[in-house]
């Protein structure tokens, strides 16, 4: 009997004061998506005998709100509750008769019907991320990398690069925002025989990460710096297929005025916890190579989480530009707070 009454509420005439009352048929919704209005429908046999209203409130709220039923062109009666947040909304339907008395037709103030609000995909992903991060939404990271390409004529061809980056995690479609500062110093051969030149840049930048799909992320960076030749822009973009904090494939490119372009493909895996490892192939003109040969190296990196807040990482690399391959490497740390 209780199940039947929960599905269809039929209220009829049976009052001592003999005031006429309507017969109401209503099938209640069980759940509704977040961000969408909750549509209620009813069939009323005598719609002008009573004024039909819906009393509703968010689960846990003290005060009730009211909205009326309107007739549609199709003949039914409809009411719309505003979009709500999880966990849900509770409501009951009542009628006000010609004598001003209120009569419950479906559920009641003491036992309202609850419509469960289903979190959106973005909200569920945000919740998972916040649990994963333990509520630590900010990070400060410092990284230093370098590579010596070597040269067939024993001329210097190398660079060292350092960056400090602050990141705030929004964890919605806009997943992260951040800004940072960096420096690059290096020497590279010139077109003159037996000569090399110093090149470098000091720069700042802003960056964002957008979640395009539960397992696809897009990173973008734009900034401005001053190099050995003057002011210039720097841009970077990267696509991540998978989770950036787990196994994934990353494809990216960067351009720095006066220092040239770079591009990379990186494979990351988390099959040996607590280590997070990656392997990259990097093509780069850093630090502004003017020779025709292409700088190309492979790199292996590993990150280790010392604690909930502190992660350390290191990198080794090996590759040539013009001659025999030489090594490189780097190190870094990130502090979450």
N, C-alpha and C positions, 0 to 999 in steps of 0.2 A: 504493500500500500504506500509506504514512504517513497519508494522508487517511482511509482506512478505519479504521485503528487509532485515529485521533483521535476518530472519531465513535462507534465501538462497540468496546469492549474485550472480547474473548473469551479467557479463560484456561482452560486445561484441564489434565488430568492428564498429567504427563510428567516425573516426578521420580525420581531414582535411588534415593531411600530408600523409594519405594513408598507414602509417606504420602498419604492421600486429600486431594484438593483440590477446591474448588467451581468451577463454571463461572459467570462473572459477565458480565452484559450491562449496559452503562451508556452512556447518551447524555449527554455533558457539556454544561452550559450555556456559552454564549459570553460573555454579558453579563448583568448584573443591575442593577436600579435602586438608587441609594444609599438607605440607610436601611431596606432590606428584607432579611429573611433569605434566604440562598441555599439553595434546596431541591434536593437531589440524590436521584435515584431509581435503583434497580438491580433487576435480576432475578437471582436466585440459584437454581441448580438443587439445591444441597445446602446449605442455610443452616446446618445444625448441624455440618458438617464443619469449618468455619472461623469464627472470630469476625472479622467484617468491620469495619474502621475507616477513617476518613478522617483523613488528616494534612493540616492546612491552616495557612496563615499569610498575613498581608498582604504584598503585594509589597514587597520591601526589608527585611522583618523577618528576623531570624536564626533565632529559635526556632520549632519546629513545635508546633501544638496538635492535640489528638485529639478525635474524637467518633465514636460508634458508629452503626450502622444499626439501625433499629427496624422491626418488621413492622407494616404497616397492616392494617386490617380488610378491605381490598380484596385483600390477598394480596401486594402489592409490598413492597419494602424502601426505607426513606427515611431520609435524614440531613439535618439542617438546620445550616448554618453561620451564625454570627451576622452581623448587618448590618455592612458594611464601608465604608470610605471609598475614594475614587479614589486611585490608579489601578486597584486591583483586588486580588484574592485568588488565590493559587495553592494547588493541592491535588493529592493522589494517594490512591488507594484501595489498601489492602493487607489481606491476611487473615492471621490467626494460626492455624496448624494445631494439631492435637492434640499435636504434639511441641514446641510453643512457637516454632516458626520462623515468621518473617514473610515473606510472599510478596506481591510487587507484582502487582496485578490491572489497575490502570489508572494510567498515568503512573508517575512515580517521584520520589524525593527529588532525583535529579540532573536530571530533566526533568519538572517538575510541569506540570499543566494550569493555565492562567491564565484566570480569569473577570474580564472587564473590568467595573469598576463605573462606571456612567453617572451623572454628576453630576445632581442634581435641577435643576429650572428655577431655583429660588432660588439654588442654588450657581453656576449658569452666569451668572445676572444679576449676582451679587455679584462674580464674577471679571471680568466686563466693566466693572463700575463701578470696581473697584480699578485696572484698567489705565487707564481713562479719567482717573481722579484722580491717577495716578502715586503711589499710596500715601499721599496727603495726606488723612487722615481727619477733620481738624478745620478749623473755619473761625471766624474772628472778623469780624463785619460791623458797620459803622456806617452808618446812613442818616438823612438829614434831608430832610423834605418839608414843603411849606406851600402854602396856597392863599388867595387874597383873592377872596371871592365878590362883593364890592361891595354896594351898597345904594342903592335909589332916593332915599333921603333923605341920602345921603353919611355914613351911620353906619358905624363899623368892623364888619366881618363877615369875620373871617379867623382862621387858625390856623397854627401851626408845630409840627411833631412830630419828635422825634428818638428813635432806638432804637439800642441796642448789643446784639448777639445772639451768643452762643457756640453753635456747632453741632458735635455729634459724629456722624459718619456710621457707622451700623451696617451698612447696605447689605444687610440681610436683608429679611424681611417687615416688621419694624420697620426702616425705612430711615434715619431720623435722629431724634436727640433733642437738645434744646437748652434754654437758658434765656436770659433777657435782662431788660433794664431800659429803660424809656422815659419820656418826658415830653411833655406837650402843653400849650401855652399859646395862648390866643386871646381874642378879643373878639367878642361877638355882640349884636345889638340886643335890647332888652327890649320888653315890651308897653307900656311907658311911652313916650310920644312924645319923640323927640329924645334917647333914652338908650340906652346900651350898657353891658354888664357884662363883667368879666374872668372867664374860666373856664379850668380846666386840671386836670391830674392828673399825679401821679408814681406809677409802677406797676412791678411786676415780674411775671414770668410764666415758665411752663414750656411747652414745646411738643414735639410729636412729628409725624413723618411716617411713614405706613404705606403700603407698596406693596400695593394690593389686586389688581393685575393688572400684567403687564409694562408697560402703558401707562396705568395709572390709579393715582393717588396721592391719599391723603386726609391733610390737615393739620389738626391740632387744637391749640388753645392755651387755657390757662386761667391767670388771674392775679389779683392783688389790688393795689389802689392806694389812694391818698388823693387826693381831689379837693377842689375849692373848697367842697364841701358835706359832706365826711367820707369815711369808708372806703367802698370799693365794689369789686365784682368786674369783671373783663373777660374776655371769651371771644371766640374766633375759630375759624372753620372754613373750609376750602377744599378743593375737588375739582379735580384737575388731570387732564385727558384728553390724553395724550401724554407726552412726556418733559419734566420741568421745566427741563432744561438744553438742550432743543432746541425744536422747534415744538410748541405745545400750546395748549389752551384752559383757562382757569382761571375758576372761579365760586366766590365766597366771600362771607362775611358776618361782621360783628363787632358786638359790643355792649359799650359801656363805661358803667357806672353814672354818672349825672349828666352824661354827654357824648353819649349817644344811640347809635343804630344806624348802621351803614354796610353797603353791599353793593356788589359790583363784578363785572364780567365783563371778562376780559382775554384778548386774543389775542397769542400770542408766536410769532415766527418767526426762523429762523436761516439764511435764504437769502442773506445777504450777509456771510459770515464775513470777518473775525473778530468782527463785530458781532452781538449778540443783541438784537433789538428787540421792543418790545411796545406795544400800544395798549389802553387801558382806558376803560370807562365806569363812573364811580363816583357813587353816590348816598350822601350822608352828612349827618348832623346835626351833625358836629363844627363848632365846639367846644361842643356843647350848645345848639344853636339853640332858641329859644323861639317864634320866629315860625312861621307856618303854612306858609310857602313851603319847598320842598325844595331842598337844596343838590345841584347836579348838575354834574359837570365831566367832560371827556374829557382823557386824558393820553397822552403818548407818552414812552416811556423807551427807553434804549439802554445796553447794557453792553459794555465792551471789556476783554479780558483782556490786561493789560500784560505779564504773565509767567506762568509756571507757578503762581505763588503769589498774584499780585496782580491783582484785577479792580476796575475803576472803573465807575461808572454815573451817569447823569444822567436827569432827567425834566423835562418842561414840561407844563403843564396849562392849561385854559381852560374857564370855566363860571360860571354865575350861581347865586344863591339867590333874591334879590328885587331885580330890576333888571337892569342891563346886565352882561354877562359880564366877568369880570376874569381875569388870568393867575395862574399859580402855578408851582411847580417844586420841584426837589430834587436832591440829589447823595448819593453814597455810595461806599464802598469795602469790599472783602472781602479778607481775607488768609487763605490756606490754609496749614496746617502739619501 
